[in-house]
């Protein structure tokens, strides 16, 4: 990966970790050269990256209690149609709920490894 791209990724990651605003516009990336097919092929599947150990911990707590459903209680149907994720990019979270009085908890952890 080119040094310019690595530097910008490190700066963006540092800004994210420190809670400061990251790059404001695409123009700040204009000096980055695109990777060649060979560079992309060499980087796929973490080739050449030494083994890394990561430990993630996530705790979620929820409680649903003392609820009472009466009368004509109807729940819905869930379906995901063909090609529902056809134009998706990036990180997506899909949550579906077919019932009543349900606690839904979701978390996403994204680990970024930048080796120089």
C-alpha positions in Angstrom: 0.0 0.0 0.0 1.4 3.4 -0.9 2.9 5.5 1.9 0.5 8.4 1.2 -2.5 6.2 1.7 -1.0 4.6 4.8 -0.3 8.0 6.3 -3.8 9.2 5.7 -5.3 6.0 7.1 -3.2 6.3 10.2 -4.2 9.9 10.6 -7.9 9.1 10.2 -7.7 6.2 12.7 -5.9 8.4 15.2 -8.6 11.1 14.7 -11.3 8.5 15.3 -9.6 7.2 18.4 -9.1 10.7 19.8 -12.6 11.8 19.0 -11.4 14.6 16.7 -13.0 15.3 13.4 -11.4 13.4 10.5 -10.7 14.6 7.1 -13.3 17.1 5.9 -13.3 16.6 2.2 -12.4 14.2 -0.6 -9.9 16.8 -1.9 -7.6 15.9 0.9 -7.2 12.5 -0.6 -6.5 13.8 -4.1 -2.7 13.1 -3.9 -3.2 9.4 -3.1 -2.3 7.1 -5.9 -4.6 4.2 -6.6 -3.2 0.7 -5.9 -2.2 -1.5 -8.9 -3.7 -4.9 -9.4 -0.5 -6.5 -8.2 -0.5 -4.4 -5.0 -4.1 -5.4 -4.3 -3.3 -9.0 -4.9 -0.3 -8.9 -2.6 -2.5 -7.4 0.2 -5.4 -9.8 0.0 -6.0 -12.3 2.7 -3.5 -10.6 5.1 -0.6 -12.0 3.1 2.7 -10.9 4.6 1.1 -9.7 7.8 2.4 -11.2 11.0 -0.1 -12.9 13.3 -2.0 -10.3 15.5 -3.9 -11.0 18.7 -7.0 -9.0 19.4 -9.3 -9.4 22.4 -12.7 -7.7 22.2 -15.1 -7.5 25.1 -18.7 -6.4 24.8 -21.3 -6.5 27.5 -25.0 -5.8 26.9 -27.7 -6.0 29.5 -31.4 -5.8 29.1 -34.5 -6.7 31.0 -38.1 -7.1 29.9 -40.4 -7.9 32.8 -43.9 -7.5 34.1 -45.4 -7.1 30.6 -48.9 -8.2 29.8 -50.4 -8.6 26.3 -54.1 -8.8 26.1 -56.7 -8.9 23.3 -55.9 -9.6 19.7 -52.1 -9.6 19.7 -50.7 -9.7 16.2 -47.0 -10.2 15.2 -45.6 -9.4 11.8 -43.7 -11.3 9.2 -40.1 -10.8 8.4 -38.7 -11.3 4.9 -35.7 -10.1 3.0 -36.3 -10.0 -0.7 -34.0 -11.1 -3.4 -31.0 -8.8 -4.0 -31.9 -6.8 -0.8 -28.2 -6.2 -0.2 -27.2 -5.9 -3.9 -26.0 -2.3 -3.6 -24.8 -2.4 -0.1 -21.3 -1.2 0.7 -19.4 -0.7 3.9 -20.5 -2.1 7.3 -24.2 -3.0 7.6 -26.3 -4.2 10.4 -29.7 -5.9 9.9 -32.1 -6.4 12.8 -35.4 -8.1 12.4 -38.1 -8.5 15.0 -41.2 -10.6 14.6 -42.6 -10.5 18.1 -43.9 -8.3 20.8 -42.1 -7.1 24.0 -38.7 -8.0 22.6 -35.4 -6.4 23.6 -33.0 -6.1 20.6 -29.4 -5.3 21.3 -26.7 -4.9 18.7 -23.1 -3.9 18.6 -20.5 -3.7 16.0 -16.8 -3.8 16.5 -14.5 -2.8 13.7 -10.8 -3.7 14.0 -8.4 -1.9 11.7 -4.9 -3.2 11.4 -2.3 -0.9 9.7 1.2 -2.3 9.3 4.0 -0.3 8.0 
